[in-house]
Each structure stands twice: as structure tokens, then as C-alpha cells.
Amino acid sequence: AVFDALHFRKRLERLQLACGGFVLNRSLPADDECPFPEASLLPPDAGAVVRSALAKLAVLGAAEQQLADREQEIVATLMDAAGEEGVAMSLPEIPGGVEDLGGLERLVRWMESRKL
């Protein structure tokens, strides 16, 4: 992702076009409000099936957290590359994609709702 972004910026520079920043698209949403699946979330009388399901969710949650951490490292690298005047941010998968003006409108509404 970083290589592609920096390569694209060099192409813009060769065309004498400005690059104001970078967007890491289709990222995992940063949702710190979601609890990590752990046994403390279960009632004391939770059965074996529920405990087994929670253990499986914990494996998925750990993998998702590793990916989210990697994406944050990428954004930090892009922030360094953008410099003081630039910006770098990650955006989640937008339902319906961002392939046309309607998609851009959904993206703007999502960004405005988060005051980005």
C-alpha cells in the first residue's frame, strides 16, 4: 500500500500535479467501543457451546486486531510522507463502493458524520 501510494505521488509530481495526502481505502473500522471477545463478557453459567463460540471469536478478533494495527502503521508512514501540509487517513469499506459520484457523496457523508 505504501509503495503504491508513493509511486502514485511521484507520477503526480512528474505531471506537475499536487498531492495533498493519502487515503488508505477499505480499512478496518477503528471502533474502540467494541469489546474484545473474552470470558469476562460471559455470564458465569454460560454453557460449553457459548464458551467454544467465544473462543473462536477471540481468534478472529486477534487476527482483526493485528490487521488493524498494521493499517495504523501504514497510515503513520503515509503521514510522514505527506509532511506537515499533507494528510493521511484510513477509511472503511463504504457500502456500495466509491466508484461514482454517488459513492463520493456517501464517502463525504460518512466523513462529515465523524467530523473528519
N, C-alpha and C positions, 0 to 999 in steps of 0.2 A: 504494500500500500504506500509506504513512504517513497520507495523508488519511483513508483508510477507518478505520485504527486510531484516530486521534484523534477522528474523528466518532463511532465506537462508544463511546469513553470518555466523550464528552460526553453521549451517550444514557444511559449508565450513571449518570453524575452526576445527570442530571435525574430519574432513577428512585431516587436516593439509594442506589445500589449501589456497592460498592467496586470499584476496578480495580487489581489488584496487578501488572499488567505486560502485556507484549505478546509474541505469538509470530508470527514470520514463518514461515508454513507452506509446505510443499512447496518448500523451498530446495535449492540445490545442496549436496551434502555437502561439508563442509570436510575435504579429505583432502590434507594437505601431503605425504604419503608417496608420492603418485603423481608420477612424473617427467613433466615437460613433454616432449612428443614432439619430439626434436631429433636431429640427425645423430650426435651423440656416443653415442647409445644403440645405434647400428648397428655391426655388425662391419665392418671395412674392406672386405671383399669383398661387401657387400650389393649386390644387383642393382638395376637401374633400377626394376623394379616395386615392390620394397620401399621404395626411396627415394621413389618417387612416392606410395605409400600413406602414408608417414610425413609427407610434405609436406601431404597432405590432412588428416591427423590434427592437424597443427600448427595449421592454420586453425581447425578445430573447437575445439582446446584454447584458442586465443587468445580465441575468442568466448565459450567457457565461463568463462574467467578474468575477462573483462570483466563478465559477468553475476554471477559470484561476488563480484567487487569491489563492484558496485552493491548487492548484497544486504547486504554488510557495512556499507556506508554507511547503508542503511535501518535496520539493527539499531542502529547508533550513534545515529542520530536518535531511534529509539524509546527507547533507553537514556536519552538526555537527557530525553525526555518523561516517562519513568517516574519519574525522580527517584531520590533516594537509597534510598527504601524499596521501589521497584519493581524489576522485572526485565524484560529483553527478550532474546529468544534466537531463533535460527533453527533450524528443524527440517526434516529432509529429507522427501521423499515417503516415506510409510510404506506398504509393500506391503499391499494390501487396504484402504487408506484409514483414516481416523479418523472413521467415520460412526456408530459404535455403541459399546457397552461393550467389545466385543472389540477394536475399533480403539484405544480408550483404553488397554486393557491392553497392546497391542503398543507403543504410544507410551511408556508407563511403563517397560516392559522395555527399550526402546531407550535411554531417558534414563538408567535405572539402569546400564546396561552402559557408559555413558560418564561416569558419576558426575556427571550434571547436576542 
